[in-house]
Amino acid sequence: MRKTMACLLFFLVLLLAVSVAGETIQPGEVRTAVGTVSAVDIQSSALVVETPTAKGDLTVGVTMKKDAPVLRKGKNVGLRDLKVGETVTVKYGRDGDMLVGLEVRAR
């Protein structure tokens, strides 16, 4: 039950992040977000990053493309190696109604 609630909460946060961040990004446009990992879901290849802005934190939630590199110190690591609280740079774009992760670089 606890795991089900955690998954539900994660997907609600991801849905909110996609709806907020996805409103302004155009198809074909690539953006970069630098921030702190707030959630990682290996099963759905999802990543949520909190990015500080002048107006407060922006939540960016992406579903990683299958071939998208996840790098740490120049070495390829997996999404499962990212930890909540870690600082990352995420390049992302839009695919239909979804934000897709194109590259992640952990510090």
LOZAPA-897701 format. One record per residue: residue number from 1; residue in three letters; x, z, y of N, C-alpha, C in turn. Coordinates in steps of 0.001 Angstrom, whole numbers, always signed. Each point is the difference from the previous one (the first is absolute). Example, Ala and Ser with C-alpha at 12.3 -4.5 7.8 and 13.67 -1.06 7.14 Angstrom:
BEGIN
1/ALA/+13190/+7800/-5690/-890/+0/+1190/+900/+0/+1200
2/SER/-350/-720/+1050/+820/+60/+1190/-770/+730/+1090
//
This chain:
BEGIN
1/MET/+823/+0/-1189/-823/+0/+1189/+875/+0/+1264
2/ARG/+1049/+831/-11/+888/+88/+1152/+701/-1338/+244
3/LYS/+442/-652/-1094/+680/-1291/+119/-962/-1063/+534
4/THR/-1242/+33/-454/-1006/-948/+474/-247/+174/+1490
5/MET/-105/+1250/+452/-211/+267/+1423/+1204/-442/+828
6/ALA/+1196/+227/-513/+1209/-415/+709/+42/-1517/+144
7/CYS/-352/-710/-1077/-25/-1470/+50/-1051/-488/+985
8/LEU/-1166/+610/-10/-1071/-381/+921/+433/+217/+1442
9/LEU/+601/+1141/+275/+481/+292/+1342/+1062/-1004/+426
10/PHE/+920/-334/-921/+1050/-964/+308/-606/-1342/+401
11/PHE/-981/-476/-776/-598/-1300/+295/-826/+24/+1281
12/LEU/-601/+1122/+336/-707/+107/+1272/+972/-92/+1171
13/VAL/+1145/+674/-119/+1030/-81/+1042/+521/-1428/+111
14/LEU/+234/-641/-1144/+490/-1371/+8/-1018/-938/+630
15/LEU/-1280/+167/-324/-1054/-836/+569/-60/+172/+1506
16/LEU/+81/+1241/+477/+3/+261/+1434/+1221/-627/+664
17/ALA/+1147/+131/-630/+1234/-557/+561/-80/-1513/+100
18/VAL/-537/-642/-1026/-122/-1458/+7/-984/-443/+1062
19/SER/-1109/+712/+140/-1002/-417/+977/+507/+171/+1430
20/VAL/+767/+1065/+277/+523/+221/+1345/+1140/-959/+302
21/ALA/+998/-64/-873/+1160/-849/+253/-331/-1472/-183
22/GLY/-929/-321/-868/-322/-1386/-302/-809/-698/+1071
23/GLU/-601/+759/+926/-820/-610/+1031/+814/-850/+957
24/THR/+1246/+355/+241/+764/-668/+1038/+1034/-981/-525
25/ILE/+314/+27/-1269/+1020/-901/-534/-649/-1303/-454
26/GLN/+598/-1089/+393/-533/-1322/-318/+594/-515/-1308
27/PRO/-744/-837/-720/+566/-606/-1218/+1285/-754/+332
28/GLY/+1025/+188/-815/+1292/-647/+216/+948/+809/+869
29/GLU/-519/+984/+707/+828/+852/+850/+680/+1061/-866
30/VAL/+1255/+309/+295/+730/+1043/-713/+344/+1097/+998
31/ARG/-291/+1231/-386/+300/+1152/+844/+930/+948/-728
32/THR/+600/+875/+768/+895/+1018/-554/-472/+1366/+460
33/ALA/-60/+939/-933/-354/+1383/+306/+1126/+905/-484
34/VAL/+415/+920/+857/+1001/+991/-372/-701/+1349/+49
35/GLY/+52/+720/-1107/-687/+1282/-19/+267/+779/-1273
36/THR/-867/+957/-238/+137/+923/-1116/-1009/-332/-1092
37/VAL/+469/-51/-1234/-886/-250/-1130/-962/+1176/-132
38/SER/-1315/-296/-9/-976/+1067/-188/-675/-89/-1366
39/ALA/+96/-1175/-659/-568/-144/-1343/+589/-1219/-688
40/VAL/+164/+115/-1320/+448/-1102/-848/-875/+22/-1249
41/ASP/-569/-1159/-348/-777/-108/-1228/+605/-1132/-822
42/ILE/+704/+372/-1050/+708/-969/-836/-977/-938/-696
43/GLN/-1107/+545/-520/-953/-807/-768/-587/-1141/+812
44/SER/-272/+241/+1267/-576/-1055/+830/+1024/-643/+923
45/SER/+1271/+372/-143/+1091/-528/+835/-272/+204/+1486
46/ALA/-547/+1162/+342/-375/+283/+1386/+948/+990/+647
47/LEU/+187/-183/+1298/+878/+849/+794/-681/+283/+1327
48/VAL/+14/+1265/+432/-564/+382/+1292/+1113/+641/+815
49/VAL/+155/-483/+1243/+1058/+463/+893/-629/+442/+1320
50/GLU/+421/+1165/+489/-418/+504/+1309/+1072/-378/+1013
51/THR/-405/-769/+1012/+932/-507/+999/-330/+589/+1365
52/PRO/+933/+708/+626/-268/+558/+1323/-60/-1097/+1063
53/THR/-985/+97/+879/-128/-919/+1126/-255/+830/+1257
54/ALA/-12/-646/+1148/-257/+697/+1256/-1407/+600/+32
55/LYS/-928/-593/-752/-1394/+470/-30/-285/+922/-1183
56/GLY/+1023/+395/-737/-187/+832/-1188/+434/-762/-1235
57/ASP/-133/+634/-1145/+426/-634/-1250/-922/-1148/-396
58/LEU/+614/-1061/-496/-725/-1136/-562/+216/+43/-1500
59/THR/-1078/-66/-755/+95/-12/-1457/-4/-1445/-462
60/VAL/+1044/-396/-717/+110/-1351/-548/-31/+106/-1521
61/GLY/-1022/-572/-595/-124/-7/-1455/+117/-1419/-509
62/VAL/+885/-224/-943/+218/-1348/-531/-55/+21/-1526
63/THR/-355/-1140/-552/+153/-237/-1430/+1222/-891/-133
64/MET/+988/+455/-735/+1254/-740/-100/-181/-1266/-833
65/LYS/+584/-1105/+480/+38/-1226/-803/+886/+254/-1216
66/LYS/-305/-676/-1095/+760/+224/-1237/+1494/-229/+168
67/ASP/+369/-1004/+763/+1410/-349/+143/+652/+612/+1239
68/ALA/-711/+908/+691/+536/+594/+1221/+1124/+992/-323
69/PRO/+1149/-146/+649/+1098/+932/-274/-255/+1375/+612
70/VAL/+414/+1022/-731/+15/+1375/+491/+1469/+415/-78
71/LEU/+611/+202/+1166/+1439/+209/+67/+357/+1381/+524
72/ARG/+1088/+545/-515/+588/+1229/+516/+1503/-235/+63
73/LYS/+534/+86/+1210/+1436/-225/+221/+440/-1344/-575
74/GLY/-847/-1009/+179/+327/-1354/-442/-210/-276/-1469
75/LYS/-359/+1014/-770/-212/-191/-1440/-1488/-33/-308
76/ASN/-367/-885/-908/-1388/-139/-394/-432/+1205/-827
77/VAL/-1041/+693/+448/-593/+1109/-737/-1488/-315/-145
78/GLY/-713/+775/-740/-1421/-242/-171/-845/+810/+965
79/LEU/-1245/-386/+121/-954/+734/+822/-97/+1449/-469
80/ARG/+128/+205/-1302/-86/+1358/-570/+1128/+905/+479
81/ASP/+1064/-579/+549/+1126/+792/+487/-210/+536/+1411
82/LEU/-1027/-493/+692/-291/+496/+1343/-699/+1346/-93
83/LYS/+313/+877/+924/-549/+1354/+6/-780/+254/+1290
84/VAL/-1072/+767/-114/-759/+418/+1177/+949/+759/+925
85/GLY/-43/-334/+1296/+866/+625/+989/+1240/-816/+324
86/GLU/+284/-993/-817/+1183/-843/+205/-257/-999/+1134
87/THR/+1031/-289/+779/-103/-976/+1083/+270/-1393/-550
88/VAL/-897/-941/+340/+123/-1374/-478/-315/-987/+1120
89/THR/+459/-1227/-206/-381/-1132/+829/-752/-958/-907
90/VAL/-1219/-359/+401/-845/-876/-815/-300/-1270/+782
91/LYS/+275/-1140/-605/-443/-1284/+549/-1287/-347/-731
92/TYR/-1022/-373/+766/-1289/-276/-622/-727/-1127/+721
93/GLY/-943/-590/-700/-817/-1064/+545/-1420/+166/-486
94/ARG/-797/-1002/+275/-1409/+46/-369/-300/-1090/-1016
95/ASP/-777/+358/-1000/-463/-951/-1005/-1497/+238/-167
96/GLY/-813/-799/+662/-1444/+232/+1/-300/+1281/+746
97/ASP/-683/+926/-667/-345/+1281/+609/+1023/+1089/-292
98/MET/+1072/-356/-684/+973/+1002/-412/+1311/-129/+772
99/LEU/+658/+1129/+186/+1366/-9/+495/+910/+30/-1215
100/VAL/+982/-887/-18/+902/-88/-1144/+1423/+317/+444
101/GLY/+673/+819/-801/+1382/+357/+261/+922/-1115/-445
102/LEU/+878/-437/+884/+928/-1076/-295/+1401/+517/-313
103/GLU/+336/+1187/+555/+1301/+613/-231/-44/+1450/+466
104/VAL/+690/+874/-738/+150/+1397/+394/+1474/+341/-52
105/ARG/+466/+660/+1059/+1383/+492/+37/-39/+1501/+254
106/ALA/+492/+755/-967/+76/+1450/+146/+1343/+373/+596
107/ARG/+35/+1070/+749/+1242/+436/+637/+737/+981/-844
//
